[in-house]
């Protein structure tokens, strides 16, 4: 059974707003760390994301939070986080205007 009627990229992104980078206490969505979301017909959700730096020791914490906020959505059978550093995160072009103001990045 297809879950496309139950799930949408907008719903997934809305849930991911509740995942916070533990070091700077801001949403990974607002920071621009979520690069892509893919919802398969079988209920697997693939979230492609990055970290603020390749050496970030809290990557597993963020991955765990991604799992936690999505696994209970109706139709979700599996959540997979795909960590990438391509392209490298650039807050000047990827973060929301609110985050740029808070981090004083212009």
PyMOL commands that set and color helices and strands:
alter all, ss='L'
color gray80, all
select helices_A, chain A and resi 9-16+28-31+59-70+91-94+97-103
alter helices_A, ss='H'
color red, helices_A
select strands_A, chain A and resi 20-21+26-27+34-39+44-49+78-83
alter strands_A, ss='S'
color yellow, strands_A
deselect
rebuild
show_as cartoon
